Amino acid sequence: MSSKKKQNHELNEDFISRLSDKKQHSIALAVLFILPLILYSAIFFGDKQFLGNDVLQWRAGAESVVEHIEEYGEHPLWASNMFSGMPAYTLHNPSSPPSIDSFFKWIGGQTHPLAFFWILLSGAYFFFIVQKVRPFSAAIGAILIGFTTYLPIVIEAGHYAKFMAFAFVPWMFVGYHLISKSQKKLLAFFVFALAVALQLRANHPQITYYFLYLLGFWWLYNSWLAYKKDEIWDWMQRTGIAFGAGILGIICSIDLYWRLLEYSEYSTRGGSTLETGGGSGGLTLEYAFSWSQGVGELLTLIIPGLYGGSSGEAYWGPKSFTSGPHYLGAIAFIFALIGLFKYRKKIKYLFFGVGSLTLLFSLGNNLPAFNEFAFNYIPYFDKFRVPETWLIATVSCFAVLAVYGIEALFDLAKNKENALKELATPLGIAVTVGVLFSFGSNALLSFEKPGEAQQYAQQVAQQNNVSPDNPQVKQRVQNFINTRLKPERKEMASSDSTRYLILALLASGLIVGFIKRKISKGYLLIGLLVLTTYDMLSVGNRYVNADQMASDRLEPEQMVRQQQTPADKFIMENIDSDDGYPYRVFTLDRNPFNNAIPSYFYPSIGGYSGAKLAYYQDLIDHLLMDNQTGFNHAVLDMLNTKYITVQQQLPFEGYTEVFSQNNQRVYRNDDVLPKAFFVDSVATVDSPQQAVNQMKPSANFDPATTAIVETNDDIDSVTDTTAQVTIEQYKANEITLNTSTQNDQFLVISEIYYPTGWKATIDGEPADIYKTNFVLRGLQVPAGEHAIQLKFEPASAIWGGRIAWAGHILLWIAGIGLVSRKMGWLKQAAEKKEELNNS
């Protein structure tokens, strides 16, 4: 009887399960090394590279910074070619102290993003290994985390910072787990500090913010455990280590985040200056909740094509468009259910809870009461947009739960009589979902995008000069949707539902075979590894389009230059003034505020950025364009805008057509104001809104004679026909002027106002820079002849770099100490071994 009972608890072994841990680790890591080469074979073997739109936009926007570095050998920190000038922090940062990520960027070279895939996959693998997970289970978890479809999507779009920031997240949690559990506290300190530093250096605060939730709740979970076990003192010490390591990691990247912190107050992430009075709020609710995940659309976590896949007519979810789903995986879903129901350790509730919380956050305006509360009351929640991005944390958490499910399976299988009963609920749920959508998706889903019929009705009605409510229009539109759009959507949903069901049945078959001792431990894990690899890579491959890649012989600037138009060439030849500065251009022939390509060739009042200066965005929204005249001529004059590119003739006085070719027209603004000019009078206002009111076309604002200054100071300026101003030097970060006046005058400089970093002196003495004409700079200049200098030297640039260097020195001292201690341990072990041999 006893031998029978013993047999019941034994699991079948095979040559795979009998391999040593070292060999299993080697095989698992080799698999993780090879898989990115398969997914991105066009890069590694086919001489291709990603040069997505965002890469080209970034390169075009950074051109003035690159040119400045090449000419003067210094980083200007100010980009003069986009949005009339802005801090360069969101475009091109100065070099940070070199670290491990610098090495990986170098070795990655033309094979980007492979190096950071290996960082991500190895980090995810060791994250599971330090939790005592089996090597092949850890490899499965790494594949689930590393090959979610969101990553190929953001890589192809050129969002490299987002991907690199995510790549270091698992290493950050490796370090935290070591701090919470390991007795090797110096090792734990070093790993966590280094991982935090590298994660922050990737410079994508949104990804950092999302995973801080997991870190914070994990700390609370560990604190609760310490309280229950009466180990509070030890946990306080470990918390101190974690806090110190985290602070050191922040210090190592302080140069980046000090600048961003300064800028955030004035950027669009701080909110409209007209709504907050100073831009210290956050994004508007409507803007922040753009691209909220649909409730039903959450099913694409396990059936990727259920809502039409990527953007285009096939996609019918609630977002305006999408590049693809966040895919968790069919295999992951099954084992996440097993982990939730059957894993014995309470830590499963941590990952399930945080995964569920971030899933709810992803719904945005589709779960309004919950998310509006978070938006209004959780710190920094209102600084980020695109709620669906929260799903990157959801997928990671549920992938951990799936690995726990695999580990739970081994415990359940020890008692095969009860195991199948224990697994009935999770397997039943997983298979039932597949059956329902494989055979009933047509009944369960509408396959019609919200508001789609109305949108098409508007188009048809406009073409035929009838009402959108016309019955014939409605019938025609519905017929189009039913016959042209829905069949493709239904086919995609049916195909992926069937795919999910097959994978669920195969995984369930492996599980049942393992429980019944028909499949051994090693073959089960290899089978799951193969299924998971197929599952994740086959879906991920849909979003790795080799046809969209460029030759690795092309540089981004080459592709940007290929987009130069004859109009661009004309403007480049005529953009410079006689006083040594370039004028600006308004590119109305292209989307002026969502396209940085023209800014590569000449300074523009537009560009491409997700974080413009808030008051410049307010200028665009409330002042630049005018419903009656098309645009506000006074604003163009004061912005030093000499040329306007259009496709049709301009019907306004004061603009002369100077170039026309192939529907490309360039008009010269005959009333353009110089870079610096004196005004006859000053009107002071108390708020940004008052400034806007006085600058609207209806207010007859003339920037050549009047300056609108936001100040409580008394400022005077009178007409002085003898007043002169000349520009002696014009650089992105330094402007020198000479003035000569008979009376005290007010000088307007057509450069964007930014109070953090720009300093002015008159004859070497500090002078106040006033916010003038809502976005420009102004100075009160005393009578006489004077030398004026404006220089951009933010404290964050001077001290941030120095402090970051100090942080790196401390970090590497800790690393050297760790190596020295390890060598000491090895030496002691060798001496003891020698003593034993001699005895």
C-alpha positions in Angstrom: 0.0 0.0 0.0 2.8 2.4 0.9 4.7 1.7 -2.3 1.5 2.4 -4.3 1.1 5.7 -2.5 4.8 6.5 -3.2 4.3 5.7 -6.9 1.4 8.1 -7.0 3.6 11.0 -6.0 6.5 10.3 -8.3 6.8 12.2 -11.6 8.3 10.7 -14.7 11.9 11.7 -15.4 13.7 11.9 -18.7 17.1 12.9 -20.0 16.0 16.6 -20.1 14.9 16.7 -16.5 18.0 14.9 -15.5 20.3 17.5 -17.0 22.3 19.5 -14.4 21.0 23.0 -13.6 24.1 24.4 -15.3 23.2 22.7 -18.6 19.5 23.6 -18.3 20.5 27.3 -17.8 22.8 27.1 -20.8 20.1 25.6 -23.0 17.5 28.1 -21.8 19.7 31.1 -22.3 20.8 29.9 -25.7 17.1 29.7 -26.8 16.5 33.2 -25.5 19.6 34.4 -27.4 18.4 32.8 -30.7 14.7 33.8 -30.7 15.3 37.6 -31.3 17.5 36.6 -34.3 14.6 34.6 -35.7 12.0 37.4 -35.2 14.4 40.0 -36.5 16.2 38.0 -39.1 15.9 40.8 -41.6 18.1 42.9 -39.4 20.7 40.4 -38.4 20.9 38.5 -41.7 19.2 40.7 -44.2 21.1 44.1 -44.0 17.9 45.9 -42.9 17.2 48.4 -40.1 14.2 50.1 -38.6 13.9 53.8 -39.6 10.4 54.4 -38.5 8.6 57.7 -38.8 9.4 58.7 -35.2 13.1 58.1 -35.9 13.0 60.4 -38.9 11.0 63.0 -37.0 13.5 62.9 -34.2 16.5 63.2 -36.5 14.9 66.2 -38.3 14.0 67.9 -35.1 17.5 67.5 -33.7 19.3 68.9 -36.7 19.9 72.4 -35.2 21.4 70.7 -32.1 23.6 68.5 -34.2 24.8 71.4 -36.4 25.6 73.4 -33.3 27.7 70.6 -31.8 29.6 70.1 -35.1 30.3 73.9 -35.4 31.0 74.9 -31.8 31.9 71.6 -30.1 29.3 72.1 -27.4 25.8 71.0 -26.7 23.4 74.0 -26.9 20.6 72.5 -24.8 18.3 74.6 -27.0 16.8 73.5 -30.3 16.3 76.6 -32.4 14.7 75.0 -35.5 11.3 73.8 -34.1 8.3 75.6 -32.7 10.4 78.9 -32.9 12.8 77.4 -30.3 12.4 75.1 -27.4 14.6 73.2 -24.8 16.3 70.3 -26.6 15.6 67.9 -23.7 12.9 66.0 -25.5 14.9 65.8 -28.7 18.6 65.5 -28.0 20.3 65.3 -24.6 23.9 66.0 -23.9 26.1 63.0 -23.2 25.6 61.4 -19.8 28.4 59.6 -18.0 29.2 56.3 -19.8 27.8 53.2 -18.4 26.8 49.6 -19.4 24.0 50.8 -21.6 26.5 52.9 -23.6 28.4 49.6 -24.3 25.2 47.9 -25.4 24.2 50.7 -27.7 27.7 50.5 -29.3 27.7 46.8 -29.8 24.1 46.9 -31.0 25.1 49.2 -33.9 23.1 48.4 -37.0 21.5 45.4 -35.3 19.3 47.4 -33.0 17.1 46.3 -31.2 18.7 42.9 -30.7 21.1 43.9 -27.9 18.3 45.3 -25.8 16.1 42.3 -26.5 18.9 40.1 -25.0 19.0 42.5 -22.0 15.2 42.2 -21.6 15.0 38.4 -22.0 18.0 37.7 -19.8 16.6 40.0 -17.1 13.2 38.4 -17.2 14.9 35.0 -17.1 17.0 35.8 -14.0 13.9 37.4 -12.4 12.3 34.0 -12.3 15.5 32.2 -11.5 16.1 34.2 -8.3 12.5 33.1 -7.3 13.7 29.5 -7.5 11.7 28.8 -10.7 12.9 25.9 -12.9 15.1 27.0 -15.8 12.7 26.1 -18.7 9.8 27.6 -16.8 11.8 30.8 -16.4 12.6 30.7 -20.2 8.8 30.5 -20.9 8.2 33.4 -18.6 10.9 35.4 -20.4 9.4 34.7 -23.8 6.0 35.8 -22.6 7.4 39.1 -21.2 9.9 39.7 -24.0 7.7 38.9 -27.1 4.4 40.6 -26.3 3.3 42.2 -29.6 3.5 45.7 -28.1 7.3 45.7 -28.4 7.6 45.1 -32.2 4.9 47.7 -32.6 6.8 50.4 -30.7 10.1 49.4 -32.2 8.9 49.7 -35.7 7.3 53.1 -34.9 10.7 54.3 -33.6 9.8 54.5 -29.9 13.2 53.2 -28.9 13.4 54.9 -25.5 10.2 53.2 -24.5 11.6 49.8 -25.5 15.0 50.3 -23.8 13.3 51.6 -20.6 11.2 48.4 -20.5 14.3 46.2 -21.2 15.8 47.1 -17.8 12.6 46.7 -15.8 13.1 43.0 -15.1 16.7 43.6 -13.9 15.3 46.3 -11.5 13.1 43.6 -10.0 15.9 41.1 -9.9 17.8 43.6 -7.7 14.7 44.3 -5.5 14.1 40.6 -5.0 17.7 40.1 -3.9 17.4 42.9 -1.4 14.3 41.4 0.1 15.6 37.8 0.3 19.3 37.5 -0.2 22.0 37.6 2.5 24.5 39.0 0.0 23.4 42.6 0.7 26.3 44.3 -1.2 25.4 42.3 -4.3 21.8 43.2 -3.9 22.5 46.9 -3.4 24.8 47.0 -6.5 22.4 45.1 -8.8 19.4 47.2 -7.8 21.2 50.5 -8.0 22.7 49.7 -11.4 19.4 48.5 -12.7 17.5 51.6 -11.5 20.2 53.8 -13.0 20.1 52.1 -16.4 16.3 52.0 -16.4 16.1 55.7 -15.7 18.8 56.5 -18.2 16.6 55.1 -21.0 14.7 58.3 -20.4 11.1 57.2 -20.7 9.4 58.3 -17.5 6.0 56.8 -18.5 7.4 53.3 -18.4 9.2 54.0 -15.1 6.0 55.3 -13.6 3.9 52.3 -14.6 6.3 49.8 -13.0 6.7 51.9 -9.9 3.2 50.7 -9.0 4.4 47.1 -9.0 7.5 48.0 -7.0 5.5 50.0 -4.5 2.9 47.3 -3.9 5.6 44.7 -3.7 7.2 46.7 -0.9 3.9 46.8 0.9 3.5 43.1 0.5 6.9 42.4 1.9 6.2 44.8 4.7 3.1 42.9 5.6 5.0 39.6 5.5 7.7 41.0 7.8 5.0 42.1 10.2 3.4 38.7 10.2 6.7 37.0 10.8 7.9 39.5 13.4 10.9 40.5 11.2 10.3 44.2 11.1 13.8 45.2 12.1 15.4 43.1 9.4 12.9 44.4 6.9 13.6 48.0 7.9 17.3 47.4 7.2 16.5 45.9 3.8 14.2 48.8 3.1 17.1 51.1 3.9 19.3 49.2 1.4 16.6 49.4 -1.3 16.1 53.1 -0.6 19.8 53.9 -0.7 20.3 51.9 -3.9 17.3 53.6 -5.5 18.6 57.1 -4.5 22.0 56.2 -6.0 20.3 55.1 -9.2 18.5 58.4 -9.4 21.7 60.3 -8.7 23.3 58.5 -11.6 20.6 59.8 -13.9 19.9 63.1 -12.3 21.2 65.0 -15.3 18.3 63.8 -17.4 15.6 64.1 -14.8 16.5 67.4 -13.4 16.2 68.9 -16.9 12.9 67.1 -17.5 11.6 68.2 -14.1 12.4 71.8 -15.0 10.8 71.5 -18.4 7.7 69.6 -17.3 6.3 72.7 -15.5 6.3 74.6 -18.7 5.5 71.8 -21.2 2.1 70.6 -22.4 2.4 67.8 -19.8 1.9 70.6 -17.2 -1.4 71.7 -18.8 -2.6 74.8 -20.7 -1.3 78.1 -19.3 -4.7 79.6 -20.0 -6.5 77.0 -17.8 -4.0 76.9 -14.9 -2.5 80.3 -15.1 1.0 78.9 -15.3 1.0 75.5 -16.7 1.6 73.6 -13.5 -1.4 71.3 -13.8 -1.5 68.3 -16.1 -2.9 67.1 -19.4 -6.6 67.7 -20.0 -8.7 64.6 -19.3 -9.9 64.3 -22.8 -6.4 64.5 -24.3 -4.9 62.2 -21.6 -7.5 59.5 -22.2 -7.0 59.4 -25.9 -6.5 55.8 -27.0 -8.3 54.2 -24.1 -8.6 50.4 -24.3 -12.1 49.2 -25.0 -13.7 46.8 -22.5 -14.4 44.1 -25.0 -11.1 44.8 -26.7 -9.4 43.4 -23.6 -10.1 40.0 -25.3 -7.3 40.8 -27.7 -4.9 39.9 -24.9 -5.6 36.3 -25.7 -7.2 36.4 -29.2 -5.2 39.1 -31.1 -7.3 39.5 -34.2 -10.7 39.6 -32.5 -11.0 43.4 -33.1 -9.3 43.5 -36.5 -5.7 43.6 -35.5 -3.8 46.7 -36.6 -5.2 50.0 -37.9 -7.1 50.3 -41.1 -10.6 49.3 -42.1 -10.2 46.0 -40.4 -9.9 47.5 -36.9 -13.3 48.1 -35.3 -12.4 48.9 -31.7 -13.2 52.2 -29.9 -9.9 53.8 -30.5 -9.6 56.1 -33.6 -6.9 53.7 -34.9 -4.3 51.3 -33.5 -1.1 49.7 -34.6 -2.0 46.4 -33.0 -3.0 44.7 -29.7 -1.1 44.0 -26.5 -0.9 40.2 -26.7 -0.5 38.2 -23.6 -0.7 34.8 -25.3 -3.1 31.8 -25.3 -0.6 29.6 -23.3 0.0 32.4 -20.8 -3.8 32.8 -20.2 -4.2 29.1 -19.4 -1.3 29.0 -16.9 -2.2 32.4 -15.4 -5.6 30.9 -14.5 -3.8 27.8 -13.0 -1.5 30.1 -11.1 -4.3 32.2 -9.8 -6.4 29.3 -8.7 -3.7 26.8 -7.6 -0.4 28.4 -6.8 0.1 28.1 -3.1 2.3 31.2 -2.4 0.5 34.4 -1.5 2.8 36.5 -3.8 0.4 35.5 -6.7 -2.1 38.0 -5.4 0.5 40.8 -5.7 1.0 40.2 -9.4 -2.7 39.5 -10.0 -3.7 42.6 -8.1 -1.2 45.0 -9.9 -2.0 43.4 -13.2 -5.7 43.9 -12.7 -5.2 47.5 -11.5 -3.1 48.4 -14.5 -5.7 46.7 -16.7 -8.4 48.9 -15.2 -6.2 52.0 -15.8 -5.9 51.0 -19.5 -9.6 51.4 -19.9 -9.3 55.2 -19.5 -12.6 56.9 -20.4 -14.2 53.5 -20.8 -14.2 53.2 -17.0 -14.7 56.9 -16.3 -15.5 57.0 -12.5 -12.5 54.9 -11.6 -10.0 56.5 -13.9 -11.1 60.1 -13.4 -10.6 59.6 -9.7 -7.1 58.4 -10.4 -6.5 61.2 -12.9 -7.5 63.8 -10.3 -5.9 62.4 -7.2 -3.0 60.0 -7.9 0.3 62.0 -8.1 1.6 62.3 -11.7 -1.2 60.2 -13.2 -2.3 63.2 -15.2 1.2 63.6 -16.8 0.8 60.7 -19.2 -1.5 59.9 -22.1 -2.5 56.8 -24.1 -4.1 54.6 -21.4 -3.7 51.4 -23.3 0.0 51.6 -22.6 -0.7 50.5 -19.1 -1.2 47.0 -20.6 2.5 46.6 -20.8 2.5 46.3 -17.0 -0.6 44.1 -17.1 1.0 41.6 -19.5 4.2 41.5 -17.5 2.3 40.8 -14.2 0.1 38.1 -15.8 3.1 36.5 -17.4 4.6 36.1 -13.9 1.3 34.6 -12.8 1.5 32.1 -15.7 5.0 31.0 -14.6 3.6 30.4 -11.1 0.9 28.3 -12.8 3.5 26.1 -14.5 5.2 25.7 -11.1 1.9 24.9 -9.4 1.3 22.2 -12.0 4.3 20.2 -10.7 2.9 20.3 -7.2 -0.6 19.3 -8.4 0.7 16.4 -10.5 2.1 14.6 -7.5 -1.4 13.4 -6.7 -2.8 12.5 -10.1 -6.2 11.3 -8.7 -7.1 14.8 -7.5 -5.0 16.8 -10.0 -7.5 16.8 -12.8 -10.3 17.8 -10.5 -8.1 20.7 -9.3 -7.5 21.8 -12.8 -11.1 21.5 -14.1 -11.9 25.1 -13.4 -8.9 26.9 -15.0 -8.8 24.5 -18.0 -12.6 24.6 -18.4 -12.6 28.5 -18.5 -9.7 28.5 -21.0 -11.3 26.0 -23.4 -14.8 27.4 -23.0 -13.6 30.9 -24.1 -12.1 29.2 -27.2 -15.3 27.3 -28.0 -17.5 30.4 -27.5 -15.5 32.6 -29.9 -14.6 30.0 -32.4 -18.3 29.0 -33.0 -20.2 32.0 -31.7 -18.2 35.2 -32.5 -20.8 36.3 -35.1 -23.4 36.3 -32.4 -21.3 37.7 -29.6 -19.6 40.6 -31.5 -21.0 43.4 -33.6 -17.9 43.9 -35.8 -18.9 47.6 -36.3 -16.8 50.4 -35.0 -18.6 52.9 -32.7 -19.9 55.8 -34.8 -18.7 54.2 -38.0 -22.1 54.3 -39.7 -22.6 57.9 -38.9 -19.1 58.8 -40.2 -19.7 57.1 -43.5 -23.1 58.6 -43.7 -21.7 62.1 -43.4 -19.2 61.4 -46.2 -21.9 60.0 -48.6 -24.3 62.8 -47.7 -21.7 65.4 -48.4 -20.9 63.9 -51.8 -24.5 63.8 -52.8 -25.7 67.1 -51.1 -28.3 65.3 -49.0 -29.0 64.8 -45.3 -27.0 62.1 -43.4 -30.4 61.0 -42.1 -31.7 60.2 -45.6 -33.0 56.6 -45.6 -31.2 55.8 -48.8 -27.9 57.1 -47.4 -28.3 55.0 -44.3 -29.2 51.9 -46.3 -26.2 52.4 -48.7 -23.8 52.9 -45.7 -25.1 49.8 -43.9 -24.8 47.7 -47.0 -21.2 48.9 -47.4 -20.3 48.0 -43.8 -22.1 44.6 -44.1 -20.6 43.5 -47.4 -17.2 45.2 -47.5 -16.0 45.6 -43.9 -17.6 43.0 -41.7 -16.6 39.9 -43.7 -12.8 40.6 -43.3 -13.3 41.4 -39.6 -15.3 38.2 -39.0 -12.7 36.1 -40.9 -9.9 37.5 -38.8 -11.8 37.0 -35.5 -12.8 33.4 -36.5 -9.3 32.5 -37.6 -7.6 33.8 -34.4 -10.4 32.3 -32.2 -9.8 28.9 -33.8 -6.0 29.4 -33.4 -6.6 30.1 -29.7 -8.8 27.1 -29.3 -6.2 24.8 -30.9 -3.4 26.1 -28.7 -5.6 25.8 -25.6 -6.4 22.2 -26.5 -2.8 21.3 -27.2 -1.7 22.9 -23.9 -4.5 21.1 -22.1 -3.5 17.8 -23.7 0.1 18.3 -22.5 -1.2 19.0 -19.0 -3.5 16.0 -18.9 -0.8 13.8 -20.4 1.6 15.0 -17.7 -0.9 14.4 -14.9 -1.6 10.9 -16.1 2.2 10.1 -16.3 2.1 9.8 -20.1 4.4 12.8 -20.5 7.5 13.3 -18.4 8.6 16.5 -16.7 11.2 17.5 -19.2 9.1 16.8 -22.2 6.2 18.8 -20.7 8.4 21.8 -20.3 9.9 21.5 -23.8 6.4 21.1 -25.2 5.2 24.2 -23.4 8.4 26.1 -24.5 7.7 25.2 -28.1 4.0 26.1 -27.9 4.8 29.4 -26.2 7.5 30.3 -28.7 5.2 29.6 -31.6 2.3 31.4 -30.0 4.2 34.6 -29.2 6.5 34.8 -32.3 3.9 34.0 -34.8 1.7 36.9 -33.6 4.7 39.2 -33.0 5.9 38.5 -36.6 2.7 40.1 -37.9 4.2 43.4 -36.7 7.7 42.9 -37.9 7.4 44.0 -41.6 10.7 43.6 -43.4 9.2 45.5 -46.4 8.9 48.6 -44.1 12.6 48.4 -43.1 15.3 50.4 -44.7 18.7 49.3 -45.9 21.3 49.4 -43.1 23.5 51.5 -45.5 21.0 54.4 -45.1 21.4 56.9 -42.3 18.3 58.7 -41.0 19.5 62.1 -42.3 19.8 60.6 -45.8 16.1 59.6 -45.7 15.2 63.0 -44.3 17.1 64.7 -47.1 15.2 62.6 -49.7 12.0 64.4 -48.6 13.4 67.8 -49.5 11.1 69.6 -52.0 12.1 72.3 -54.5 10.3 74.8 -52.2 12.6 73.7 -49.3 15.7 74.2 -51.5 14.5 77.8 -52.4 13.9 78.7 -48.8 17.3 77.3 -47.7 19.0 79.6 -50.2 17.1 82.7 -49.0 16.4 82.1 -45.3 19.4 84.0 -43.8 19.0 87.6 -43.0 21.7 90.3 -43.6 22.2 90.5 -39.8 23.5 86.9 -39.4 20.4 85.1 -38.2 17.9 82.9 -40.1 14.2 83.8 -40.5 11.5 81.3 -39.7 9.0 79.5 -42.0 5.3 78.5 -41.7 4.9 75.2 -43.6 1.2 75.2 -44.4 1.7 72.9 -47.4 2.4 70.1 -44.9 1.0 69.4 -41.4 2.9 72.2 -39.8 2.5 71.1 -36.1 2.9 67.3 -36.6 5.9 67.2 -39.0 9.5 67.9 -38.2 10.9 67.2 -41.6 10.9 70.9 -42.8 12.7 71.8 -39.5 15.7 69.8 -40.8 16.2 72.4 -43.6 15.4 75.7 -41.9 13.9 77.1 -38.7 10.1 76.6 -38.5 7.3 77.8 -36.3 6.0 74.2 -36.3 7.6 70.8 -35.8 6.9 67.5 -34.2 6.9 66.9 -30.4 4.7 65.2 -27.8 5.8 67.8 -25.2 5.8 71.3 -26.6 6.0 74.3 -24.4 2.5 74.8 -23.0 2.2 78.5 -23.9 3.4 77.8 -27.4 0.7 75.2 -27.8 -1.8 77.8 -26.5 -0.5 80.2 -29.1 -1.2 77.6 -31.8 -4.7 76.8 -30.4 -5.9 80.3 -29.5 -3.8 82.9 -31.5 -2.0 81.7 -34.5 -5.0 80.6 -36.6 -8.0 82.9 -37.2 -11.3 81.7 -38.6 -11.8 84.8 -40.7 -8.4 85.4 -42.2 -6.9 82.0 -42.0 -4.1 83.0 -39.7 -3.1 85.8 -37.4 -0.8 88.0 -39.4 0.5 90.0 -36.4 1.7 86.7 -34.7 3.5 85.6 -37.9 5.2 89.0 -38.0 6.4 88.9 -34.4 7.6 85.3 -34.8 10.1 86.5 -37.5 8.2 84.3 -40.0 9.5 85.4 -43.5 8.2 82.6 -45.6 4.9 80.6 -45.9 4.7 77.4 -48.0 1.3 76.6 -49.4 -0.3 74.7 -52.3 -2.8 77.4 -53.2 -2.6 81.1 -53.7 -2.8 83.3 -50.7 -5.5 86.0 -51.0 -4.0 88.4 -48.4 -2.1 91.6 -48.8 1.4 91.8 -47.4 2.5 88.5 -48.9 4.4 88.2 -52.2 4.7 85.0 -54.1 8.4 84.3 -54.7 8.4 80.7 -55.8 6.0 78.4 -57.6 6.6 74.9 -59.0 4.4 71.8 -59.1 1.7 73.2 -56.8 4.4 74.2 -54.3 4.2 77.9 -53.6 6.4 80.0 -51.3 5.1 83.4 -50.2 7.3 86.1 -48.6 5.9 88.0 -45.6 6.6 91.6 -46.5 5.8 92.8 -43.0 8.1 90.4 -41.1 9.7 91.9 -38.1 13.4 91.6 -37.3 14.9 89.3 -34.7 15.1 92.2 -32.2 13.2 95.5 -32.3 12.1 98.4 -30.1 8.4 99.3 -29.6 6.7 102.6 -29.0 4.6 101.5 -26.0 4.1 98.7 -23.5 0.8 97.3 -22.2 1.2 95.3 -19.0 -1.2 92.5 -18.1 -1.8 90.4 -15.1 -2.4 87.0 -16.7 -1.7 85.0 -19.8 -5.4 85.1 -20.8 -5.3 88.9 -20.8 -2.3 88.8 -23.1 -4.1 86.5 -25.5 -7.2 88.8 -25.5 -5.1 91.8 -26.5 -3.3 89.8 -29.3 -6.3 88.5 -31.1 -7.0 89.9 -34.6 -10.1 91.6 -33.4 -8.0 93.6 -30.9 -5.9 95.2 -33.8 -2.7 94.2 -32.1 0.4 95.6 -33.8 3.6 94.0 -32.5 5.8 96.5 -34.3 4.6 99.3 -32.1 3.2 97.7 -28.9 4.4 95.0 -26.6 2.1 93.0 -24.3 4.1 92.2 -21.1 3.0 89.9 -18.3 4.3 91.7 -15.3 3.4 93.9 -12.3 6.5 96.0 -12.9 6.3 99.6 -14.3 7.7 99.5 -17.8 7.9 102.5 -20.0 8.8 102.9 -23.7 8.4 105.9 -25.9 8.8 106.5 -29.6 12.5 106.9 -30.5 13.2 107.2 -34.2 17.0 107.1 -33.6 16.9 103.8 -31.6 19.0 101.1 -33.1 19.7 97.4 -32.3 22.2 95.2 -34.1 22.9 91.5 -33.6 26.6 90.8 -33.1 26.3 87.1 -32.5 23.5 84.6 -32.9 23.8 81.1 -31.6 21.1 78.7 -30.3 22.3 79.2 -26.7 23.8 82.7 -26.8 22.7 85.9 -28.4 24.7 89.2 -28.3 23.2 92.5 -29.3 24.3 96.2 -29.3 21.7 98.9 -28.7 21.7 102.7 -29.0 18.8 104.8 -27.7 18.2 108.3 -26.6 15.5 107.2 -24.0 14.7 104.2 -22.0 13.2 101.6 -24.4 11.6 98.2 -24.4 13.3 95.7 -26.6 11.4 92.7 -28.0 13.4 89.7 -29.1 11.8 87.2 -31.3 13.0 84.2 -29.3 10.8 82.0 -27.2 10.5 82.9 -23.5 11.8 80.2 -21.1 12.6 81.3 -17.6 14.6 78.3 -16.4 18.0 78.8 -17.8 18.0 81.9 -20.0 19.8 84.8 -18.4 20.3 88.3 -19.6 23.0 90.9 -18.9 23.3 94.5 -20.0 26.9 95.6 -19.9 27.6 92.6 -17.7 24.9 93.4 -15.2 22.0 91.0 -14.7 18.7 92.1 -16.3 15.2 90.8 -16.1 13.7 88.9 -19.1 10.0 89.6 -19.4 7.4 87.3 -20.9 6.4 89.4 -23.9 3.6 88.9 -26.5 2.6 85.7 -24.7 5.6 83.7 -25.9 8.6 86.0 -26.6 11.3 87.7 -24.6 11.5 91.3 -23.7 14.0 93.6 -21.9 13.9 97.1 -20.5 16.9 98.8 -22.0 18.2 102.1 -20.5 19.1 105.0 -22.6 22.6 105.1 -24.2 24.8 102.5 -25.8 24.8 99.0 -24.4 26.0 95.5 -25.0 23.3 92.9 -24.2 23.9 89.2 -23.9 21.4 86.4 -23.5 22.8 83.0 -22.5 21.2 79.6 -21.9 22.9 78.0 -18.9 20.3 76.1 -16.8 21.5 74.9 -13.4 20.4 71.4 -14.3 22.9 71.3 -17.1 25.8 72.5 -15.0 25.2 70.7 -11.8 23.2 67.7 -13.1 26.1 66.3 -15.0 28.5 66.8 -12.1 26.2 65.0 -9.7 25.6 62.2 -12.2 29.3 61.6 -12.5 29.6 61.5 -8.7 26.8 59.0 -8.6 28.5 56.8 -11.1 31.8 56.9 -9.2 30.0 55.8 -6.0 28.2 53.0 -8.0 31.4 51.6 -9.4 33.1 51.8 -6.0 30.3 49.6 -4.8 30.9 47.3 -7.8 34.7 47.2 -7.2 34.0 46.4 -3.5 31.7 43.6 -4.5 34.3 42.1 -6.9 37.0 42.4 -4.2 34.8 40.7 -1.6 34.1 37.9 -4.1 37.8 37.4 -4.8 38.4 37.3 -1.0 35.7 34.6 -0.7 37.3 32.6 -3.5 40.7 32.9 -1.9 39.5 31.8 1.5 37.7 28.8 -0.2 40.9 27.9 -2.0 42.9 28.1 1.2 40.5 25.9 3.1 40.5 23.4 0.3 44.3 23.3 0.3 44.3 22.8 4.1 41.9 19.9 3.8 44.1 18.3 1.0 47.2 18.7 3.2 45.5 17.2 6.2 
